Amino acid sequence: MILVTGAGGAVGSALLETLHAAGHSVRAAYHAQRDVDRVVAAGPPCSSVACPRTTPTP
């Protein structure tokens, strides 16, 4: 399993495609929920996606 952080960027998204095409099992981490929503709607080339909390909980 390979985790790609910043998967919504130009390099991260290209890396996801390359790893998927090579048959690797990939997980993706995104900075923004909108990126997760976009990728899930398109059918991600990875087994799961995550959007970590970027602001601390009070």
Residue pairs with C-beta under 8 A, 6 or more apart in sequence:
1 25
1 26
1 27
1 47
2 19
2 24
2 25
2 26
2 27
3 26
3 27
3 28
3 29
4 12
4 15
4 16
4 19
4 26
4 27
4 28
4 29
4 46
5 12
5 29
6 12
6 29
6 30
6 31
7 13
7 15
7 16
7 28
7 29
7 30
7 35
7 39
7 46
7 49
8 30
8 31
8 32
8 35
8 39
12 28
16 26
16 28
16 44
16 45
16 46
17 45
19 26
19 45
20 26
20 45
20 46
21 45
25 47
26 45
26 46
26 47
27 46
27 47
27 48
27 49
27 50
28 39
28 44
28 46
28 48
28 49
28 50
29 49
29 50
29 51
29 52
30 36
30 39
30 49
30 50
30 51
31 51
31 52
31 54
32 51
33 51
35 51
36 49
36 50
36 51
39 49
40 49
